[in-house]
Amino acid sequence: EWRRGTPLSAAVEVFRGERTDVSVRGYLSRHGSHVYEWRVRSPSFYSSKRQLRRVHEDGTVGGWLSLDDAVPDDCTLRQFRDQLLIRLRSEWRGFAPGTLLAARVDELAWDLSGEPGGREPAAVGGRQATLTPLFEPSERVALRGLTLTRTKAVCTLLDDVRTRVLSLSCSDDGAWACDEADGREPVIGGLSISAVDADEGDEVWLTSWSHLQPHALTISSVAEGVKGLDASARRLRALPAQFDASKLEVFQEFATSRDGTRIPFFVVRPTAAAAAANAAAAASATQTGSSAARPPPPVPTLLYGYGGFEISLTPNYMSTVGAAWLERGGCFVEANIRGGGEFGPAWHQSALREKRGRAYEDFEAVAARLVELGVTTREQLACRGGSNGGLLVGNMLVRSPEQWGAVVCAVPLLDMRRYNKLLAGASWMAEYGDPDTSDWADFLSAYSPYHNIDPSQQYPPMLMTTSTRDDRVHPYHARAMVARLEEAGCCDGLLYYENIEGGHGGAADPKQQAFMICLYVQFLMQTIGAGYRSFADARLADAAGRGGGGATAPAGG
């Protein structure tokens, strides 16, 4: 094995992946006095083959053990002392996807050497191991995060995409027990928990936030379970507010997708609109005798979504959107569509490959529900997404142009016939499918926006942005889509901007990030916000503040 300070040419090969693997890696994990060395190869984005060996306190190592056939290839693993915490992504031994299990390493792993006493693969498969369920999901409750301390496993849960916490204790003999229920109501907000020193104690760092409250850092302890978090909490720091949230409100609503699935979404909007509407209603009631209050008037609304790779869209502090959009009277909506991880692996898997259309139906259902609720109108409604979310809004453009007043598409995938040939695209075939097989004709062609442009259709205004140096999603996707739309002449309000820096994030530094945000906000003000008095007042105030005005223009001239 290679050691630092020796020539790389002297290294001995110790592990080899397959040419088709997505990744090959090695690392150390430790908890308490237990240390393991790992070798992992990942044949696909969602599967891994694992080997491990014990590193003893004196530095000597045990033999390599395999977890092949002992745990599912698509699960994720965390080490707790001499146990593995197994988070399932598919059904296994009667446990549902999203379940968290605990089992001893020496009951799971088998000896690769074939030496006497080593178990053969046929003797494992997890069948001999004692599996302890630590968390089992329900239809609307899923495991979001897992933090390990000296004696605890602390689970952050999403309960209808609202946050709550569960604590589990492990005794010295390795037995698990659930601490007393926290008794808290799930909250609309985020919570990050990390151990101060997982080997030595049960103190934790807590970072909390919401759509309207900036991140605050607290130190606390889970030694007494979740109930002790508040009792022992000591607030250390909080980020300053970046916008005035006093006139804003947040609430959760649900839409019904085409197949009847209930889709949650969060709405962040000005309360001033409601106050103005109620004042008008009161004045009208004085004249007409009616005491019924009118609902808030519809306002320009930006609907954001992602719907892929089991990534959950949970509440986050909206510093830039808050200052640039919400303070000026706009509304922001975040949709928890299928393909994400808001309700665990099953929520993600229900929109994989040939089922991808469900994510798009969910997003369209949320858009329709916003209009139905009177939050906005079709003319005042825009959608925005980036990367996989760019694929989402690209499909919105070609699938349901009648639902949108504008579209903002960033660093997107759009040509699903060629995506696997470009940059990191081949690693995503477990998510989308393989266009070099029958997958293309069977389902991929149906949600490739580039191939579904209809020259006879009139599409809403669209701002397309990308980065020349994107090393994940090739800028070809955005360039080709814009070129085809221009050639077809079916999108009059088409704007294109390509940043020559920035990678997949689309911007290289905070100044460029601010510019990109201002770019799409200005686009929205000129499209779905055209004629909206609050935006007009904001533009006048801005112009007065800088002594002049400005306007956006097509990036290509």
N, C-alpha and C positions, 0 to 999 in steps of 0.2 A: 504494500500500500504506500502511496505517495505521502511524504511528509514535507512540511514547509522548509525551504532552504535547500532542497535537493532538486536536481534538474527534472523537468517534467518528462523528459525522455526516459528517465529511470522508473517512471510509474508503472505499476503492474495493474492490469485490468482486473477490477473486482466485481463489476456489475455491468450488464449490457441491456439496453432496451431494444425494441424492435423498430425497424425503419419507419413503420407506420404509426408509432406511438405519438400521442400529443405531447407528452413530456416524460422526462426521466429525472429523478432527483434523489438526494440523500439528505438526512438531517438527524439531529438528536432531539429527543424529548425527555423531560424530567419532571417528576413531581415527588417532593419529599426526598427520600434517599434512593428512589428508584429511577434509573436512567436507562434509556433504550436508544440504540442506533437503528435507523430505518433506511431501507432502500425501497423506492416506489417507482413503478412505471405505470403510466396511464394510457391505455389503448384508445380511450375516447375522452371527451370532455367530462363525462359523468361516471367513469369507471377507473379503478386502480387495482393493480396487483402489488401486494405488500409483503416485505420480509422485515424481520426485526431481530435484534439480539440484545441481551442484557449487558450493560456496562457496570461492572462491580466497583465498589468504593475504592479498591486498590488499583483500579485502572485496567485490570484484566477483563476480558470479554468472554461471553458464552458463545455457543454455537448459533448459527443462523437458523431462525424459525420462519416458517411460512404461514401466512393467513389465507392462502388460496383455498377456496371451498370451506373455510372456517367461518368467514363472514361474507356478506354479499359484496361483490365488486363495486357496487354503486353506493355503498354506505360511506359516511365520514366517521373518523375515529379521533378520540381524544384520550390521553393517558391520565389516569388518576391512581397514584401509587402503583400497585402491581395489577391494576385492572384497566380494561379498555371500556370507554363509554362509546357505544355504537348508536349512531343516529341513522335510522333507516330512510332510504329513498324509495324503497319498494317493499311489498309484503314479504315477510320472512318468518317462518316458524309460527305462523298464526298472529304475528304482530303487524299492525298497519303501518304504511308509510308515514314518516314523521315521528315514530316512536323513538324514545331514548332508552337504551338498555345498558346494563353494566354486566361485565363478565371478567373473570380472571384470565390474564395472559396465558398462564401455564395450562389452562383448560381449553383454550382456543387454538393456540399455535401448534404446529407440528414440525418435527425435526427434519431439516433438509438433508442432513448428512446420511441418514439411513443407519446410524449407529445403533447398537443394542439399546433398547429402552425408548428409542424414538418412535413416535406414533406415525403410522402411515396416513396418507390423505383420507383413505376410506374410513378411518377411525374417528375423523373429526367432523368437519362441516358444522361445527357448533353443536352437534348432537349430544356430546358429553358435557358441554359447559352448562353451568347453572346461570341462567339469564334472569337478571332482576330488572323489571321495568321501572324506570325512574319517572318517565312522563309518557302518557299515551294521549294522542291528539283526539279532538272531537271535530265535528264538521266545521265549526267556526273558531276553534282555538288551536293555535299552532305554536311550535317552539321557534322563537326568533333568535335567541342568543344563549350561550352557555359560558359561565365563568366558574373557574375552579379556585377554591381557597384551600387552606390546610385540611379542613374537615368538611367542607361544604361543596355542593354543586348548585350553583344559583342559575336558575332558568329565567330568561326574559321571554314572556309569552305575548303573542298577539291574539287578543280576544275581539273578533270582529274588527281587526286592525287597530284596536286600542291596547295600550300597554299595561301589563301587570307582571308580578314577579312571584316565582315559586322557589323555595329553598329546600334542599335535601341534605341530610346529614349522613356521614359515613363514620362508623365507630372504628376503634382500633383493630377489631377483628375483620373489618371489611364489610360489615352488614350495613345496609342502607335503610333509612327511614325518612318519611316526609315530615318536615317541620310543620308546626301549626299553621293553618292557612293564614295568609297575610290580611284578609279581611278588607282589602282595598277594592274600590271600584276601579275597573279599567279606565284609563285616562287617554284623551287625545293628546299625544305627545310622545317624545322619544326618551329613552333611558339607556345609557351605556354603563355597564358595570365591569370593572377590571380589578384584579387582586393587587393589593399593595405588595405582598410577598406571599405567593401561594404555598411556599415551602414552610413558612414560619408562623403564619397567623391567618385570621379570618377578617382582617380589615380590608375594605374595598374603596376604590375611587368610584364615585357616582357622578356621571355627567348627565344632566337633564335639560330638556329644551322642548319647545313646541313651535307651531307655525308662527306665533307672535311673540314668544319669549326666547331671548338669546340663551346660549349655552351657559350653564352654571355648574361649577365643580364643587363637590362635597366629599368629605371623607367620612366613612361610617364603618360599621361592623355587622357581619351576619352571624356572629357567634351565637346570638340568641334567635337566629332565624330572621325572616323578613320583618317580623314585628319590631326587631331591634334596629332596623335601618333608620327609622325616623328618630327613635329615642336617642341614638348615639351619633346622629348626624351633626357635622360641623361644616358650615359653608365656608369655602375658602376664597373662591373667585367667581366672577361672572363677567361675561363679555358685555360691552355697552350695547344698548339698543341702536340699531341702524336706521330705524324709521319709526314714525309715530303710529303705534298700534292701538291707541285709545279709541279710535273711531272705526275699528275693524272687529269682525266677529268670525268665528269658525264653527261649522257644524258638519255633521256627517249625514249623508243621505244614501239611498239605495236605488238602483235601476234594475229592471228585469230584462235579461238578455233574451235572445230569440228562443233559446231552448228552455227558458224558465229559470235559469240560474240567477241568483241575487248578487248584484255587483255593487260593492260599496264605493263611495267616493267622498272626498272632503271638499268643502266649499269655504273659501276665505274671501270675504267681501266687506265693503264699507257698511257700517251701521248707520252712517249719515243718510244713506238712501232710504232706509227704513224710517228714520226719524222724519225726514222730509215728507215721505208718503203719509205717515201718520198725522203730521201737522196739516197736510192738505185735506186728509180725510176728516179731521176734526173741524176744519173750517167749513168743509162741505156739509158736514152733519148739522152745523148750526143753521144752515140755510134750508136743508132738505129734511131735517129731522131724523136722518139715519145715523146710527151710532157705530156702524160697522167700519173697522179700520181697513184701509186698502193695503195690499201686500206691497213690499218694496218694488219700485219700478225696475225693469230689466236694465242691465248695464253691460258694457263690453266685457267679455269673459274669455279667458285663456284656459283651455283644457289641456292638461299635460298627462302623458301616459308612457309606459314602457312595455310591459307585458312579455317578459322573456327571461330565460336563464335563471329562473327561481329568485330573481331580485325583487325584494319587497319595496314598494313605495310607501314609506311611513312618514309621519309628520317630521318636517325639518324646518329650522328657522329660515325665514325667507328674506334675508337681508337685502339682496339686490332686487328681487321681484317686489318686495315690500316698498322699497324706496322709489323704484322706477315705475311701478304699475299700480300697486294697491293704494298708496298714498294719493294717487291722482284720480282715484275713483274707479279703477278697474277691479275685476273679480278674477280670482285664480282657483282652478279646480284640479284636483289630483285624483285620477281614476285607478282603482285597484283591480285591474282586469286580469283575466286568467293568463297564464304564462309566467306570472310573478310567483313569489313565495309567501304571499300574505296568509294563506291558509295551508301552508306546508307543501310537500312534494306533489301531492295529488292535484293541487291548484295549478302548479307548473305543468305537470304532465298532461293535464286536460287540454293544453293548447300546443303540444309538440307536433312537429312534422305535419301530417295530414290533418291534424286538428287545429292548425294555426288560425283558421278562419274564425274560431270561437273568440279569440282575443279581439279581433276586429269587430265582430258582432257586439261584444261587450262594450267597446269604446263608442260605437254608434248608438248603443242603448243609453249610455250615460249622456251623450250629446242630446238625444231626444228628450231625456228626462229633465235636463236643465231647462230646455225650452218649455216643457210641460209645467214645470214648477214656477215658471216666470222669472227665473234667475237671469235669463238672457233671451235673445231672439236669434233666429238663424243668421241674420245679417250681422249680429254683434258677436258671433261665436267663432273663435279660432282654435286650432289645435296645434300643438308643438310637441316634437319628440326628437331625440338624437340617437345615433347608432342603431340599435335594434328598434328604438323608438322612432327613428327616422324611417325605418321600414314600415312601422305602424302608420305614421301620418302620410307616407307615400301611398299606402293603400287607401287611406281615407280620401285622398285626392281623387283617385281613379275609381274607387268603389261607390262613394257617396258624396259627390261634389255638391249636391243640393243641400247638404247639412252644414256647410261651412262658409263663413264669410271670408276666411283667410287661413293659410297653412304656413307654418314655420318648420322647415325640415333641416336638421343639422347632422353633419358627418354620417350620412345614411348608407344602409344597404338598400339597393333598388333594383339591381340586375341579378336576380336569383338563378339565372342560367349559368353565370360565370363567377359567382361570388367565391366558390371553393378554389378558384385558380388564383385569387388575388390575396396577397399578404396572409393574414391569419385565418382566412375564410375556411380553409380545409378543417380547422379544429372545431368548427361549429356545425358540422354535418349531423351530429347527434341531436342538435336542436331543430334544424330546418329540414334535413334530408339531403340526399346526394343527387345533384342534377345530372350526373353522368349515368344514372340508372333510370329505371321506369318511374322513379320519384318525380322526375320533371313533368312527365305527361300526367301522372296520377294526381299530383296536388301542387307541386312547387310552381308550375306555370300560372296557377290561379292566383297566387299572391306575389307575383313579380311585377311591381308597379311599372317598370320600364317596358314590359311586354304587354301591358294592359291599357296603354294610352289610346284613347278613342278620338281621332281627329274631328269627329262630328260633335263631340261633347264640348261644352264651355266650362272650363275649370275655374275655381276661385283664385284670387291672387295668391301667389306663393313666394316666400323668401327661402332660397336655398343657400346654405352655407357649408363650407368644407375647409379642409386644410391641405395644402400641398404636401406637408410632411406627416400626414396621418400614416402611422405605421401599423394600424390595425384594420381600419376599413379604408380601402383605396379611394382616393378622390374621384377616380373614374366613375363611380356610381352616380355621384352628384352631377358631374360634367355631362355624362351621357344622357341622364334624365332631362336636364335643362336643354341640351341640344335637340333632343327628340320633341320636346314640347314646343320649342321655338320653330322647329321645322314644320310641325303640325299646325302651328298658329292657333292653338286652342286654349292658351292661358295668357290673357292680355296683361295681367298684373304680375308678370314673372320677373323676379329679381334674383341675382346670383352674386355671392361674395365668396372669394377663396382667399383665405389667409395663408401666406407663404410660410408661416411658422406655426408652432403650437401642438403638433401631434394630434392624437385622437380627441383631446380636450378642446381643440379648435382655437386655442389661444396660448401664448407662451408665457404670459406674465399677467399680473392683476390689471395693468393698464389695458392690455389687449382684451382681457375678459370683460372689463367695463365697456369697452367699445362694442364688443359683440352683443352684449345685453342691450345697450342703447340702440344698436342697429335694429334688433328685432322689435323692441318696444316702439321705436319710431315707426316702423312698418305697421305695427298693429294700430297705432294711433291714426295712421293715415288710411287704414282699411276699415277694420271693425269699429274704430273709434271716431271715424269721420263724422263731424257734426255733434259729437257728444260734448255737452257744455263743460263738464269737469275737465276734460282733456284740453279743450280750447283755452280755458282759464289757466291751466298749468303751462301750456305753450307760451301764452302771453307773459306769465310770470318769469319763465325761463329766459325769454327774449329780453325782458326788461333787466333781468339780472346780469346778462352778459353783453347788453347793448346791441343786440342784433338777432337775426333769425337764421334759420337754415332749413334744408329739406333733403330728403334722401333721393337717390337717383339710381337707375339700373347700373349695377356694378360693371357690366360689360360695355357700358357706354351706349 
